Each structure stands twice: as structure tokens, then as C-alpha cells.
Amino acid sequence: MPKLGDVYERGNFFQQLSGAHQPSVEDVLSDRGYFGLKPNLTAIYGNIRTEDGEMYELLRNFNPDLDTEKAYLGLVIQSTKADGENLIFDTELTKDCASAKGTVGIQDGNEAVWRKAPGVVGDDFEIRFSEDYFVWKEEKLFSLEGPMIKPGLHWYLPGRDEGTYYVSHLFELTGEFQGVKAKGFVAFDQVYMADGAVLYGNRDILMENFGHIVWYTWANKYKDGSVEGGHFLLGHDRLGFAVFTDGKTVTATQNIEGKVATSPNSPFSQGIEFTIEGENWTFTPDPRGKMPAMLQKYPPTPQQEGRMQRVGETREVDSYWAWGETETKHGNTRMSKLPTRR
């Protein structure tokens, strides 16, 4: 039976709920809030690998109220083509891309659709979300589409004044990137926070209390046709959860432990070991998966690409994605007390 490592002020628990939700076009377009929190950010992010051996980390955010520069409302691509050793901002690829500033989603039949807002300079984009399928097109760059790994996943971290409600949809994508065949995964995630809050910034209950060590979003496609994907977060005291799906069943638990293998000369991990409901998992960094340029800008955490898998997995992988962070300045394994700002 879990024992509390610390006792906090009224209204704070510092532990998450996690589970599954039914995807809905109406819900992704709605401006309603949950648990007293408001819609804060819609983020589309993932990893695409091309047949010529290159890797691209993609990101596009939507929220008309967020500061354009800080929120990356333009298309962001980090690629291995920039220096051949890391994922680096590839501004040459994105220099003509339109910002998402002012973009508002509309319903078109059974799809939610986002396009460049009128008057915005730059190449067109189109994003289509249905309860089964996703299409992402960026003019002159790429065209990707594919099915959802159902159901949707979500987690909630309550707090006395702040909090985060995080709603996720994972998609397996194929298509082309600048004329080269490509495949990978993206997440279409929506975040709800307190009024005036900023993810990774002001009034972010997770970041301000220095609570987490690891946070990853991941997915795998195997050559036998099976898929799986989810979210792992490991933190101090009772912070932490694992929620993942294989398209048929969902596992959601707070029974997660782990340890980050660190380097004395680098903020990036050498690997992560997890134990989730008694089952061993591991994160293996991609040799070119570090994102040093992002560390210098936003968010202020060591982001790194690689593969998440069970120890002893026998299925042969076809494609994979694991994008996340390790905050080893908070430690590399769970502590019984949360090192809060108090």
C-alpha cells in the first residue's frame, strides 16, 4: 500500500489520474473547460523517418491567445540533416511556412479542420481530424495521414489553484516528406490549465514544484501489424503514471518506478529503466535523438528521441517514436518527498 512521502497544504495531492476517453470531433473543437481549467493549447507533435535515413521531429501548436514566439505557433521542424548528429531546428525547411496565429478549427462533416487564417503570410497548411483518422499537409513539405491508435488517452493533475488536464490522441502516419517516402507517429494533444497559465512556465503545477524526472509520449508499430502507444511520467512522492493502449485494451496505473542513466557531461539521458505494474520497460535513446537547440529556447528541458519498449519484446518493430524529456536536475530516481518551491 503506497505511503505518503510528504503532507501538503489543503487542496494539493501531487498525484495524477489517468485513463482513456472516447475521441470526439465536437470535443476537440469545443471551447468548454474542465475541472475549472480553460483550453490552453492544442499541440500536434511527433516523429517522421524517411526512406533515405533522415529523421524529422514535427511540431505545430494552435491557440490564438498565446504569444506567437513563445508558443511556437509557426511550424517547427527539427531534423538530422542540419548537423548529422542531433535533431536541430531546420529553419531552411520552415522559412516559408505560415504561422497558425488566428487559426480556428471548423467542423466539416465528420472532421475537424484547421487551415491558415485569412491574411496570414506563408505557405498553406491543412490538418484534418476525425474520430478514426488524421491528415496533415504542409505545402511544399509533406503530406501524411493515417489511423488513430484508439481510444484517446488522458490524465489530470489537480491542484488547489492550478492544475493540468491533458487530453491525447495518437496516430500512425505514412506519406511523403519532400518527395521521399516517410512514416512515423504524431500526437494530437489538448491541454487545459488555469487562467494565465503557460505549459512549462507560469502556473504550471508540475514544473513549479520540481516534481517530475521523466515525461514521454511514445508509439510502436510492429511488422505483424500490431501497434501500441501511450504516455509515461515518473516523478517524486506519488507523482507518476503510465497509460497506454494497443488499440484494444488500455492500461492505466500509478504503479510506476524507474531510474534514468545519466552522464556527468550532458543533460541528456543514456537510457531509462521502468517497472510498470511489475513489468520491465526501457527507453533507448536514438544516437541522433538529442535536441540541444530546443534546450536553449523552449521548453527548458532536455528533450530526446528514441524507442520505448518492454524488456524481452519479441515482435519485430516496423516504426517507432518516443519523444520526451528527463529532468535529472530533479534527481534520476524517485524520492519519497517532492522537492517543492516551499
C-alpha positions as CSV (number, residue, x, y, z in Angstrom):
1,M,0.0,0.0,0.0
2,P,1.5,3.4,-1.0
3,K,2.6,5.6,1.9
4,L,2.7,9.4,1.6
5,G,6.2,10.9,1.5
6,D,5.0,14.3,2.5
7,V,2.0,16.2,3.7
8,Y,0.9,19.2,1.6
9,E,-1.4,22.2,2.1
10,R,-5.2,21.8,1.7
11,G,-6.2,21.2,-2.0
12,N,-2.9,19.7,-3.2
13,F,-2.3,15.9,-3.7
14,F,0.5,15.9,-6.2
15,Q,-0.6,12.7,-7.9
16,Q,-2.3,12.1,-11.3
17,L,-5.4,10.4,-12.5
18,S,-5.0,8.7,-15.9
19,G,-7.3,6.7,-18.2
20,A,-9.0,6.5,-21.6
21,H,-11.6,8.7,-23.3
22,Q,-13.8,8.4,-26.4
23,P,-12.5,10.6,-29.2
24,S,-15.0,13.2,-30.4
25,V,-14.8,15.8,-33.2
26,E,-17.2,18.0,-31.2
27,D,-14.9,17.9,-28.1
28,V,-11.7,18.8,-29.9
29,L,-13.5,21.9,-31.3
30,S,-15.2,22.9,-28.1
31,D,-14.1,25.9,-26.0
32,R,-15.5,24.5,-22.8
33,G,-13.2,23.8,-19.9
34,Y,-12.9,21.0,-17.4
35,F,-12.3,21.0,-13.6
36,G,-12.2,24.8,-13.5
37,L,-9.4,24.8,-16.1
38,K,-9.6,26.5,-19.5
39,P,-8.4,25.4,-23.0
40,N,-4.8,26.4,-23.2
41,L,-3.0,24.7,-26.1
42,T,-3.6,22.3,-28.9
43,A,-0.3,20.7,-29.9
44,I,0.4,18.4,-32.8
45,Y,3.9,16.8,-32.5
46,G,5.7,13.6,-33.5
47,N,8.5,11.9,-35.4
48,I,8.7,11.0,-39.0
49,R,11.5,8.9,-40.5
50,T,12.2,8.9,-44.3
51,E,13.5,6.1,-46.5
52,D,16.7,8.0,-47.1
53,G,17.6,7.6,-43.3
54,E,16.7,11.1,-42.1
55,M,14.6,11.9,-39.1
56,Y,12.2,14.8,-38.5
57,E,10.7,16.0,-35.3
58,L,7.5,17.9,-36.1
59,L,5.5,20.4,-34.0
60,R,2.6,22.7,-34.7
61,N,0.6,24.5,-31.9
62,F,-2.7,26.2,-32.0
63,N,-4.0,28.8,-29.6
64,P,-4.9,32.4,-30.8
65,D,-4.3,33.8,-27.3
66,L,-0.8,32.5,-26.8
67,D,2.3,34.6,-27.6
68,T,3.4,33.6,-31.1
69,E,7.1,33.4,-30.4
70,K,6.9,31.5,-27.1
71,A,4.2,29.1,-28.2
72,Y,5.8,28.1,-31.5
73,L,2.7,29.0,-33.5
74,G,4.7,28.5,-36.7
75,L,5.6,25.1,-38.0
76,V,8.7,23.8,-36.1
77,I,10.9,21.0,-37.6
78,Q,14.0,19.6,-36.1
79,S,15.9,17.4,-38.5
80,T,19.0,15.2,-38.6
81,K,20.1,16.9,-41.8
82,A,21.3,20.0,-40.1
83,D,24.4,18.5,-38.5
84,G,24.0,14.8,-38.9
85,E,24.5,14.2,-35.2
86,N,21.4,15.7,-33.5
87,L,17.9,16.9,-34.1
88,I,18.4,20.6,-34.8
89,F,15.9,23.4,-35.8
90,D,15.8,23.3,-39.6
91,T,14.8,26.9,-40.3
92,E,15.6,26.5,-44.0
93,L,12.7,24.0,-44.3
94,T,10.2,26.2,-42.4
95,K,11.1,29.7,-43.5
96,D,8.1,30.0,-45.9
97,C,5.6,28.2,-43.6
98,A,2.6,30.1,-42.3
99,S,2.1,30.7,-38.6
100,A,-1.0,29.2,-37.0
101,K,-1.8,32.6,-35.4
102,G,-5.5,33.2,-35.7
103,T,-6.3,29.7,-36.9
104,V,-9.7,28.4,-35.7
105,G,-10.9,24.9,-36.2
106,I,-14.1,24.3,-38.0
107,Q,-16.3,21.2,-38.5
108,D,-16.5,19.8,-42.0
109,G,-18.8,16.7,-42.0
110,N,-17.3,14.2,-39.6
111,E,-13.9,16.0,-39.5
112,A,-12.4,18.9,-37.6
113,V,-10.3,21.1,-39.9
114,W,-7.6,23.7,-39.3
115,R,-6.1,25.9,-42.1
116,K,-4.1,29.0,-42.4
117,A,-6.1,32.0,-41.2
118,P,-7.0,34.7,-43.7
119,G,-4.3,37.4,-44.2
120,V,-1.5,35.3,-42.7
121,V,1.6,35.2,-44.8
122,G,3.2,31.9,-45.8
123,D,2.5,28.5,-47.4
124,D,-0.8,26.8,-46.8
125,F,-1.4,24.0,-44.4
126,E,-4.3,21.7,-43.7
127,I,-5.0,19.5,-40.7
128,R,-8.0,17.1,-40.6
129,F,-9.0,15.2,-37.5
130,S,-11.7,12.6,-37.4
131,E,-12.5,10.0,-34.7
132,D,-10.6,7.4,-36.7
133,Y,-8.2,9.2,-39.0
134,F,-5.8,12.1,-39.3
135,V,-4.4,14.1,-42.2
136,W,-1.6,16.6,-42.0
137,K,-0.4,18.6,-45.1
138,E,2.2,21.4,-45.3
139,E,2.5,22.9,-48.7
140,K,5.9,22.1,-50.4
141,L,7.0,20.0,-47.4
142,F,5.0,16.9,-46.6
143,S,1.7,15.0,-46.8
144,L,1.0,12.5,-44.0
145,E,-2.1,10.6,-43.0
146,G,-3.2,7.5,-41.0
147,P,-5.4,5.9,-38.4
148,M,-5.8,6.6,-34.7
149,I,-4.4,4.2,-32.1
150,K,-7.7,4.1,-30.2
151,P,-9.0,5.0,-27.8
152,G,-7.9,8.5,-26.7
153,L,-5.8,8.8,-23.5
154,H,-6.0,11.5,-20.9
155,W,-4.5,12.4,-17.5
156,Y,-5.3,15.0,-14.8
157,L,-3.1,16.6,-12.1
158,P,-5.3,18.6,-9.7
159,G,-4.2,21.5,-7.6
160,R,-5.6,24.0,-5.1
161,D,-5.2,26.9,-7.6
162,E,-3.6,25.5,-10.6
163,G,-3.8,22.1,-12.4
164,T,-3.3,20.4,-15.7
165,Y,-5.8,18.3,-17.7
166,Y,-4.1,16.7,-20.7
167,V,-6.1,15.0,-23.5
168,S,-4.2,13.0,-26.1
169,H,-4.9,11.2,-29.5
170,L,-2.1,9.1,-31.1
171,F,-1.9,8.5,-34.8
172,E,0.2,6.2,-37.0
173,L,1.1,8.1,-40.2
174,T,2.5,7.3,-43.6
175,G,3.1,9.5,-46.7
176,E,5.9,11.6,-48.1
177,F,8.3,14.3,-46.9
178,Q,9.7,16.4,-49.8
179,G,9.0,13.5,-52.2
180,V,10.6,10.8,-50.1
181,K,8.5,8.0,-48.6
182,A,8.0,8.6,-44.8
183,K,6.3,7.0,-41.8
184,G,6.0,7.6,-38.1
185,F,3.6,8.9,-35.5
186,V,2.1,12.1,-34.1
187,A,0.0,13.0,-31.1
188,F,-2.8,15.5,-31.3
189,D,-3.0,16.7,-27.7
190,Q,-5.1,19.4,-26.0
191,V,-4.1,21.0,-22.7
192,Y,-6.3,22.7,-20.1
193,M,-4.8,24.9,-17.5
194,A,-5.6,27.7,-15.0
195,D,-6.3,31.2,-16.4
196,G,-3.0,32.8,-17.3
197,A,-1.0,29.6,-17.0
198,V,1.7,28.6,-19.5
199,L,2.9,25.0,-20.1
200,Y,6.5,24.8,-18.9
201,G,6.1,28.3,-17.5
202,N,3.8,30.4,-15.2
203,R,1.4,28.4,-13.0
204,D,2.4,25.0,-14.4
205,I,1.9,23.0,-11.2
206,L,4.3,20.2,-12.4
207,M,7.2,22.4,-13.3
208,E,6.9,24.9,-10.5
209,N,7.1,22.2,-7.9
210,F,10.1,20.4,-9.5
211,G,8.1,17.2,-9.3
212,H,8.9,15.1,-12.4
213,I,12.0,13.2,-13.6
214,V,10.7,11.7,-16.8
215,W,7.8,12.6,-19.2
216,Y,7.5,10.7,-22.5
217,T,4.9,10.2,-25.3
218,W,5.6,7.2,-27.5
219,A,4.3,4.6,-30.0
220,N,5.4,1.5,-31.8
221,K,4.2,-0.3,-34.9
222,Y,5.3,-3.9,-35.3
223,K,5.8,-5.9,-38.5
224,D,2.9,-8.3,-37.5
225,G,0.6,-5.2,-37.8
226,S,0.1,-4.6,-34.1
227,V,0.5,-1.2,-32.6
228,E,0.7,0.4,-29.2
229,G,1.4,3.8,-27.7
230,G,1.0,5.9,-24.6
231,H,2.4,8.3,-22.0
232,F,4.8,7.6,-19.2
233,L,5.6,10.2,-16.4
234,L,7.8,9.4,-13.4
235,G,8.1,11.8,-10.5
236,H,8.7,12.2,-6.8
237,D,6.5,11.2,-4.0
238,R,3.2,10.0,-5.6
239,L,3.7,11.8,-8.9
240,G,3.8,9.5,-11.9
241,F,1.6,7.3,-14.1
242,A,1.6,5.1,-17.2
243,V,-1.3,5.0,-19.6
244,F,-1.0,3.1,-22.9
245,T,-3.2,1.3,-25.4
246,D,-2.8,-1.4,-28.1
247,G,-5.9,-0.3,-29.9
248,K,-8.0,-2.9,-28.0
249,T,-7.2,-2.6,-24.3
250,V,-5.9,0.3,-22.1
251,T,-3.5,0.1,-19.1
252,A,-3.7,3.0,-16.7
253,T,-1.7,2.9,-13.5
254,Q,0.2,4.9,-10.9
255,N,2.4,1.8,-10.1
256,I,5.5,3.1,-11.9
257,E,9.1,3.2,-10.8
258,G,12.3,3.9,-12.7
259,K,15.7,5.2,-13.0
260,V,17.5,7.5,-15.5
261,A,21.0,6.6,-16.6
262,T,22.8,10.0,-16.6
263,S,26.0,11.4,-18.0
264,P,28.2,13.8,-15.9
265,N,29.0,15.8,-19.1
266,S,25.5,16.0,-20.6
267,P,21.9,16.9,-19.6
268,F,20.6,14.1,-21.9
269,S,20.0,10.6,-20.7
270,Q,21.8,7.5,-21.7
271,G,18.7,5.4,-21.2
272,I,15.8,4.9,-18.8
273,E,14.6,1.8,-17.0
274,F,11.0,1.5,-15.8
275,T,9.0,-1.0,-13.8
276,I,5.3,-0.7,-14.5
277,E,2.8,-3.0,-12.7
278,G,5.8,-5.4,-12.3
279,E,6.7,-5.4,-16.0
280,N,10.1,-4.0,-17.1
281,W,10.3,-1.4,-19.8
282,T,13.3,0.5,-21.2
283,F,13.9,3.7,-23.2
284,T,16.8,3.5,-25.6
285,P,17.9,6.9,-27.0
286,D,18.3,7.3,-30.7
287,P,22.0,8.0,-31.5
288,R,20.9,11.2,-33.2
289,G,17.9,11.9,-31.0
290,K,19.2,14.7,-28.7
291,M,17.6,18.1,-29.2
292,P,20.2,20.6,-27.9
293,A,18.9,23.6,-29.8
294,M,15.5,23.2,-28.2
295,L,17.1,23.2,-24.8
296,Q,18.4,26.7,-25.4
297,K,15.0,28.0,-26.4
298,Y,11.7,26.4,-25.2
299,P,10.8,24.2,-23.4
300,P,13.7,24.4,-20.8
301,T,14.0,20.6,-20.5
302,P,16.4,18.1,-22.2
303,Q,14.2,16.7,-25.0
304,Q,15.3,13.4,-26.6
305,E,14.0,11.0,-29.2
306,G,14.3,7.2,-29.1
307,R,12.4,4.0,-28.6
308,M,10.2,2.8,-25.7
309,Q,9.8,-1.0,-25.4
310,R,9.2,-3.8,-23.0
311,V,12.2,-5.7,-21.9
312,G,12.2,-9.0,-23.8
313,E,9.8,-7.8,-26.5
314,T,9.9,-10.4,-29.3
315,R,7.9,-8.6,-32.0
316,E,10.0,-7.0,-34.8
317,V,9.5,-3.3,-34.9
318,D,8.5,-1.6,-38.1
319,S,8.4,2.1,-36.9
320,Y,8.6,3.8,-33.6
321,W,8.6,7.1,-31.8
322,A,9.3,8.2,-28.3
323,W,9.7,12.0,-27.7
324,G,10.1,13.2,-24.2
325,E,12.4,14.6,-21.5
326,T,14.4,13.8,-18.5
327,E,14.8,16.4,-15.7
328,T,17.7,14.8,-13.9
329,K,18.5,18.1,-12.1
330,H,15.5,17.0,-10.0
331,G,17.2,13.6,-9.5
332,N,17.4,10.4,-11.5
333,T,15.1,8.2,-9.4
334,R,12.0,8.7,-7.3
335,M,12.4,10.4,-3.9
336,S,9.8,10.0,-1.1
337,K,9.3,13.7,-0.8
338,L,8.5,16.2,-3.6
339,P,11.2,19.0,-3.6
340,T,8.7,21.8,-3.9
341,R,9.3,25.5,-4.1
342,R,8.2,25.8,-0.4
